Amino acid sequence: MKVKASRKRRKAITVDFLIDSGAVYSLVPGKQLKSIGVEPHKTLDFALADGSIVTRKVGDAYFEYRGRGGAAPVIFGENGDQPLLGVTTLESLGLVLDPFRRELHPMQLVLMRMSIS
């Protein structure tokens, strides 16, 4: 998947992600994000599988996959962190994970419409 600082930027990196349906945000190594101009704008705490808490910087990036693109928050990974693709990014791309087939599929987008009488 390609990652850029914004939709209009040309400079991009290609990242091989592990899709984690339990992760909200995606994670990319911080050095790679900085190399394409993505800057953190906040710091958040995240729980690890063992229950411990780590603090990481978070910014915004633009993700592209097979002709689909979308912006989403991204965690600045540190040494030992592995690239993860979280559900916020998948939703931004209009994709959903089929966990049984381990495949990505287009999401059925729903829109609510009210008629006023």
N, CA, C and O of each residue as an XYZ file, in Angstrom:
468
protein
N       0.850     -1.164      0.000
C       0.000      0.000      0.000
C       0.900      1.231      0.000
O       1.949      1.243      0.643
N       0.481      2.268     -0.725
C       1.227      3.518     -0.735
C       0.733      4.426      0.381
O      -0.453      4.455      0.709
N       1.684      5.171      0.958
C       1.372      6.135      2.005
C       2.022      7.452      1.600
O       3.194      7.487      1.223
N       1.241      8.548      1.683
C       1.717      9.876      1.332
C       1.282     10.861      2.414
O       0.437     10.554      3.255
N       1.882     12.054      2.369
C       1.504     13.084      3.335
C       0.111     13.634      3.037
O      -0.616     14.018      3.954
N      -0.262     13.672      1.758
C      -1.592     14.132      1.360
C      -1.902     13.580     -0.023
O      -1.023     13.046     -0.699
N      -3.143     13.711     -0.434
C      -3.559     13.175     -1.731
C      -2.763     13.788     -2.874
O      -2.437     13.098     -3.840
N      -2.450     15.068     -2.778
C      -1.784     15.775     -3.868
C      -0.267     15.580     -3.900
O       0.371     15.876     -4.911
N       0.300     15.100     -2.836
C       1.755     14.903     -2.794
C       2.166     13.744     -3.697
O       1.455     12.744     -3.797
N       3.296     13.882     -4.343
C       3.809     12.812     -5.210
C       4.717     11.850     -4.450
O       4.726     10.649     -4.719
N       5.476     12.384     -3.504
C       6.416     11.558     -2.749
C       5.639     10.586     -1.872
O       4.797     10.990     -1.070
N       5.939      9.280     -2.038
C       5.205      8.240     -1.313
C       6.161      7.134     -0.895
O       7.257      6.995     -1.439
N       5.726      6.358      0.075
C       6.428      5.141      0.458
C       5.481      3.973      0.242
O       4.262      4.144      0.255
N       6.033      2.807      0.048
C       5.234      1.588     -0.053
C       5.460      0.793      1.220
O       6.599      0.534      1.609
N       4.370      0.407      1.865
C       4.446     -0.296      3.148
C       3.679     -1.606      3.040
O       2.556     -1.642      2.537
N       4.300     -2.688      3.521
C       3.618     -3.983      3.640
C       3.012     -4.047      5.031
O       3.732     -4.095      6.029
N       1.691     -4.049      5.093
C       0.975     -4.024      6.364
C       0.451     -5.395      6.748
O       0.137     -6.220      5.891
N       0.361     -5.622      8.043
C      -0.441     -6.699      8.606
C      -1.777     -6.051      8.930
O      -1.812     -5.029      9.614
N      -2.875     -6.623      8.454
C      -4.189     -6.056      8.749
C      -4.632     -6.571     10.105
O      -4.671     -7.777     10.347
N      -4.964     -5.638     10.986
C      -5.381     -5.974     12.340
C      -6.774     -5.413     12.564
O      -6.936     -4.216     12.801
N      -7.779     -6.276     12.491
C      -9.161     -5.814     12.627
C      -9.456     -5.299     14.032
O     -10.497     -4.682     14.254
N      -8.561     -5.542     14.977
C      -8.732     -5.026     16.331
C      -8.042     -3.692     16.552
O      -8.214     -3.060     17.594
N      -7.257     -3.264     15.566
C      -6.557     -1.981     15.677
C      -7.419     -0.873     15.091
O      -7.993     -1.038     14.014
N      -7.514      0.243     15.782
C      -8.296      1.368     15.281
C      -7.479      2.153     14.269
O      -7.942      2.390     13.153
N      -6.258      2.565     14.645
C      -5.396      3.345     13.760
C      -4.352      2.458     13.102
O      -4.026      1.384     13.607
N      -3.836      2.914     11.975
C      -2.721      2.234     11.318
C      -1.413      2.712     11.917
O      -1.339      3.796     12.496
N      -0.375      1.888     11.773
C       0.942      2.219     12.288
C       1.967      2.072     11.175
O       1.998      1.059     10.476
N       2.805      3.090     11.015
C       3.888      3.106     10.036
C       5.140      3.547     10.788
O       5.046      4.399     11.671
N       6.315      2.990     10.463
C       7.522      3.459     11.128
C       7.658      4.984     11.034
O       7.530      5.565      9.956
N       7.917      5.615     12.173
C       7.987      7.070     12.248
C       8.997      7.683     11.295
O       8.734      8.732     10.708
N      10.158      7.040     11.130
C      11.188      7.577     10.224
C      10.676      7.626      8.789
O      10.970      8.569      8.055
N       9.911      6.615      8.389
C       9.358      6.600      7.031
C       8.319      7.709      6.861
O       8.277      8.371      5.824
N       7.489      7.908      7.874
C       6.488      8.970      7.788
C       7.153     10.333      7.662
O       6.752     11.147      6.830
N       8.162     10.582      8.482
C       8.859     11.867      8.425
C       9.548     12.075      7.080
O       9.657     13.207      6.609
N      10.022     10.972      6.449
C      10.714     11.089      5.159
C       9.802     11.571      4.039
O      10.285     12.071      3.024
N       8.484     11.426      4.211
C       7.537     11.889      3.181
C       6.777     13.139      3.632
O       5.843     13.581      2.963
N       7.181     13.698      4.755
C       6.591     14.958      5.198
C       5.406     14.861      6.126
O       4.744     15.869      6.375
N       5.111     13.677      6.652
C       4.016     13.538      7.614
C       4.561     13.941      8.984
O       5.611     13.461      9.410
N       3.840     14.823      9.662
C       4.255     15.312     10.971
C       3.217     14.923     12.027
O       2.016     14.947     11.758
N       3.679     14.565     13.224
C       2.720     14.262     14.299
C       2.066     15.537     14.809
O       2.671     16.608     14.796
N       0.816     15.407     15.261
C       0.128     16.563     15.833
C      -0.445     16.288     17.218
O      -1.006     17.182     17.851
N      -0.301     15.039     17.693
C      -0.726     14.729     19.062
C      -0.026     13.466     19.531
O       0.603     12.755     18.746
N      -0.144     13.202     20.813
C       0.429     12.010     21.431
C      -0.699     11.288     22.162
O      -1.475     11.905     22.890
N      -0.779      9.962     21.955
C      -1.839      9.165     22.581
C      -1.246      7.925     23.244
O      -0.145      7.495     22.902
N      -1.979      7.360     24.188
C      -1.603      6.101     24.835
C      -2.337      4.958     24.155
O      -3.507      5.085     23.796
N      -1.630      3.821     23.979
C      -2.195      2.636     23.339
C      -1.931      1.422     24.219
O      -0.854      1.289     24.799
N      -2.921      0.534     24.316
C      -2.777     -0.702     25.082
C      -2.209     -1.788     24.177
O      -2.648     -1.948     23.038
N      -1.231     -2.532     24.686
C      -0.680     -3.687     23.979
C      -1.432     -4.940     24.399
O      -2.197     -4.924     25.363
N      -1.209     -6.021     23.668
C      -1.914     -7.275     23.944
C      -1.666     -7.781     25.367
O      -2.532     -8.438     25.943
N      -0.487     -7.481     25.944
C      -0.183     -7.939     27.299
C      -0.743     -7.026     28.384
O      -0.531     -7.258     29.574
N      -1.469     -5.973     27.959
C      -2.087     -5.055     28.903
C      -1.248     -3.832     29.239
O      -1.731     -2.899     29.881
N       0.014     -3.836     28.804
C       0.852     -2.666     29.082
C       0.458     -1.504     28.169
O      -0.162     -1.703     27.124
N       0.822     -0.305     28.576
C       0.466      0.911     27.844
C       1.738      1.536     27.271
O       2.752      1.645     27.960
N       1.672      1.947     25.990
C       2.773      2.672     25.362
C       2.232      3.993     24.829
O       1.047      4.108     24.515
N       3.095      4.970     24.732
C       2.735      6.281     24.212
C       3.368      6.452     22.848
O       4.554      6.175     22.673
N       2.580      6.911     21.870
C       3.074      7.113     20.509
C       2.535      8.425     19.955
O       1.464      8.893     20.341
N       3.307      9.007     19.040
C       2.880     10.200     18.318
C       1.917      9.785     17.222
O       2.010      8.676     16.695
N       0.984     10.679     16.874
C      -0.027     10.408     15.851
C      -0.124     11.605     14.917
O      -0.090     12.753     15.360
N      -0.243     11.333     13.630
C      -0.450     12.364     12.618
C      -1.519     11.908     11.651
O      -2.287     10.996     11.957
N      -1.575     12.530     10.490
C      -2.536     12.156      9.450
C      -1.779     11.863      8.161
O      -0.830     12.566      7.817
N      -2.206     10.816      7.448
C      -1.571     10.440      6.186
C      -2.635     10.067      5.167
O      -3.802      9.876      5.508
N      -2.220      9.968      3.923
C      -3.104      9.563      2.836
C      -2.655      8.187      2.364
O      -1.480      7.985      2.056
N      -3.579      7.250      2.308
C      -3.294      5.864      1.950
C      -3.906      5.542      0.586
O      -5.013      5.991      0.286
N      -3.200      4.772     -0.240
C      -3.719      4.348     -1.550
C      -3.537      2.843     -1.715
O      -2.477      2.288     -1.426
N      -4.613      2.195     -2.193
C      -4.576      0.749     -2.431
C      -5.466      0.420     -3.621
O      -6.679      0.629     -3.579
N      -4.854     -0.095     -4.679
C      -5.582     -0.541     -5.883
C      -6.594      0.483     -6.378
O      -7.756      0.154     -6.615
N      -6.154      1.707     -6.531
C      -7.006      2.748     -7.080
C      -7.922      3.439     -6.082
O      -8.642      4.368     -6.446
N      -7.907      3.004     -4.843
C      -8.716      3.634     -3.804
C      -7.802      4.446     -2.901
O      -6.685      4.028     -2.597
N      -8.278      5.600     -2.476
C      -7.470      6.432     -1.603
C      -8.298      7.054     -0.507
O      -9.503      7.254     -0.659
N      -7.646      7.360      0.600
C      -8.330      8.023      1.700
C      -7.360      8.440      2.787
O      -6.315      7.820      2.979
N      -7.717      9.490      3.487
C      -6.903      9.999      4.587
C      -7.349      9.363      5.898
O      -8.525      9.057      6.092
N      -6.375      9.170      6.799
C      -6.677      8.571      8.097
C      -5.561      8.898      9.088
O      -4.437      9.203      8.688
N      -5.876      8.832     10.386
C      -4.822      8.999     11.384
C      -3.791      7.879     11.253
O      -4.116      6.766     10.840
N      -2.545      8.188     11.611
C      -1.484      7.185     11.547
C      -0.582      7.330     12.769
O      -0.229      8.439     13.172
N      -0.218      6.194     13.346
C       0.675      6.153     14.497
C       2.118      6.132     13.996
O       2.448      5.403     13.060
N       2.973      6.938     14.627
C       4.395      6.950     14.323
C       5.057      5.804     15.080
O       5.316      5.908     16.279
N       5.327      4.711     14.372
C       5.922      3.540     15.000
C       7.352      3.789     15.448
O       8.080      4.584     14.854
N       7.738      3.094     16.508
C       9.092      3.156     17.044
C       9.752      1.796     16.886
O       9.123      0.852     16.408
N      11.024      1.686     17.288
C      11.755      0.419     17.175
C      10.959     -0.718     17.808
O      10.488     -0.604     18.939
N      10.815     -1.805     17.074
C      10.079     -2.964     17.566
C       8.610     -2.981     17.166
O       7.965     -4.026     17.251
N       8.068     -1.844     16.732
C       6.672     -1.791     16.274
C       6.583     -2.308     14.837
O       7.466     -2.040     14.023
N       5.535     -3.037     14.533
C       5.325     -3.571     13.192
C       4.230     -2.782     12.483
O       3.257     -2.375     13.118
N       4.374     -2.555     11.162
C       3.322     -1.841     10.426
C       1.984     -2.575     10.521
O       1.895     -3.770     10.239
N       0.957     -1.844     10.920
C      -0.393     -2.400     11.040
C      -1.361     -1.528     10.274
O      -1.226     -0.305     10.255
N      -2.341     -2.157      9.641
C      -3.406     -1.442      8.958
C      -4.661     -1.588      9.806
O      -5.186     -2.690      9.962
N      -5.139     -0.475     10.354
C      -6.293     -0.488     11.248
C      -7.596     -0.201     10.530
O      -7.610      0.141      9.348
N      -8.690     -0.344     11.261
C     -10.021     -0.221     10.670
C     -10.355      1.193     10.212
O     -11.128      1.364      9.269
N      -9.792      2.209     10.857
C     -10.072      3.583     10.431
C      -9.569      3.801      9.002
O     -10.255      4.423      8.189
N      -8.382      3.294      8.698
C      -7.840      3.407      7.346
C      -8.663      2.582      6.364
O      -8.964      3.046      5.265
N      -9.027      1.368      6.749
C      -9.853      0.528      5.864
C     -11.164      1.232      5.531
O     -11.590      1.241      4.376
N     -11.800      1.818      6.534
C     -13.061      2.527      6.296
C     -12.847      3.725      5.382
O     -13.680      4.002      4.518
N     -11.749      4.433      5.561
C     -11.439      5.583      4.711
C     -11.271      5.154      3.252
O     -11.606      5.906      2.336
N     -10.756      3.953      3.043
C     -10.572      3.412      1.693
C     -11.839      2.742      1.159
O     -11.885      2.338     -0.002
N     -12.859      2.624      1.996
C     -14.094      1.963      1.583
C     -13.934      0.459      1.465
O     -14.541     -0.181      0.606
N     -13.095     -0.102      2.352
C     -12.822     -1.541      2.325
C     -13.191     -2.185      3.653
O     -13.209     -1.535      4.698
N     -13.483     -3.468      3.585
C     -13.778     -4.248      4.785
C     -13.014     -5.571      4.676
O     -12.847     -6.113      3.584
N     -12.555     -6.080      5.819
C     -11.816     -7.335      5.858
C     -12.773     -8.503      6.060
O     -13.604     -8.486      6.968
N     -12.651     -9.514      5.209
C     -13.341    -10.777      5.426
C     -12.358    -11.651      6.204
O     -11.420    -12.184      5.612
N     -12.549    -11.811      7.525
C     -11.562    -12.520      8.337
C     -11.477    -14.018      8.047
O     -10.463    -14.649      8.345
N     -12.523    -14.586      7.473
C     -12.508    -16.020      7.190
C     -11.719    -16.328      5.919
O     -10.990    -17.318      5.859
N     -11.869    -15.479      4.910
C     -11.138    -15.666      3.649
C      -9.837    -14.879      3.611
O      -9.004    -15.069      2.725
N      -9.674    -13.976      4.607
C      -8.484    -13.123      4.686
C      -8.320    -12.291      3.416
O      -7.245    -12.223      2.820
N      -9.433    -11.661      3.027
C      -9.457    -10.843      1.820
C     -10.108     -9.494      2.125
O     -10.951     -9.371      3.014
N      -9.686     -8.490      1.355
C     -10.323     -7.180      1.433
C     -11.385     -7.080      0.355
O     -11.172     -7.509     -0.779
N     -12.540     -6.505      0.715
C     -13.653     -6.340     -0.212
C     -14.190     -4.916     -0.108
O     -14.075     -4.285      0.942
N     -14.775     -4.407     -1.192
C     -15.418     -3.084     -1.103
C     -16.523     -3.106     -0.048
O     -17.278     -4.071      0.062
N     -16.598     -2.049      0.704
C     -17.599     -1.911      1.755
C     -18.915     -1.434      1.138
O     -18.910     -0.592      0.240
N     -20.019     -1.959      1.609
C     -21.303     -1.426      1.193
C     -21.543     -0.166      2.011
O     -21.710     -0.223      3.230
N     -21.559      0.954      1.336
C     -21.729      2.235      2.015
C     -23.215      2.508      2.207
O     -24.018      2.310      1.295
N     -23.564      2.960      3.387
C     -24.958      3.202      3.729
C     -25.163      4.697      3.962
O     -24.341      5.362      4.591
N     -26.260      5.201      3.450
C     -26.595      6.606      3.623
C     -28.015      6.693      4.144
O     -28.913      6.052      3.598
N     -28.232      7.467      5.183
C     -29.576      7.650      5.714
C     -30.174      8.904      5.124
O     -29.522      9.945      5.043
N     -31.393      8.795      4.723
C     -32.075      9.937      4.136
C     -33.440     10.077      4.770
O     -34.186      9.107      4.905
N     -33.754     11.296      5.157
C     -35.049     11.544      5.787
C     -35.861     12.457      4.877
O     -35.341     13.411      4.298
N     -37.131     12.145      4.766
C     -37.987     13.068      4.018
C     -38.808     13.860      5.033
O     -39.365     13.313      5.984
N     -38.858     15.136      4.797
C     -39.611     16.014      5.687
C     -40.944     16.315      5.037
O     -40.994     16.800      3.907
N     -42.016     16.032      5.742
C     -43.354     16.270      5.184
C     -43.947     17.553      5.679
O     -45.067     17.900      5.306
